[in-house]
């Protein structure tokens, strides 16, 4: 699906601006890819249901798409959650022949992109100095001594700053989850 990333993204952006023709082309293209995605994981009836549920979810959540991020990662994120819902609904467990087990550990670009986006959004809530320290130490593996040297702070100050920044991010996440739960309860 990555090969069509630019085309799908263009159709999605046009659809968000009200272009019904672009939206029809987007949904038709996604339908083909989603059928292939689910056909490898579900029986034919369940696969078609999952395709339709995913298209509905894409439609209802289309306003949440961030044009600065890859479109296919957003779509596959939705598809993955619909697949998990299908497994839960039927209390199924995915089984894979042993000779195909290596594919389970392949590189999942969509998941990596989603994780990178989420971490980026979290870090954007910090001041630039705190963001740099957290990124250096927690993401890039820079030592506290090296981070202190780069920032001009003492090692103790770096440790305290990183600790407080992570604590602040944790509190923000808790508040966001509480708000989401309240929103879900209101629906």
Secondary structure, 3 states (H helix, E strand, C coil): CHHHHHHHHHHHHHHHCCCHHHHHHHHHHHHHHHHHHHHCCCCHHHHHHHHHHHHHHHHHCHHHCCCCCCHHHHHHHHHHHHHHHHHHHCCCCCCCCHHHHHHHHCCCHHHHHHHHHHHHHHHCCCCHHHHHHHHHHHHCCCCHHHHHHHHCCCHHHHHHHHHHHHHHHHHHHHHHHHHHHHHHHHC
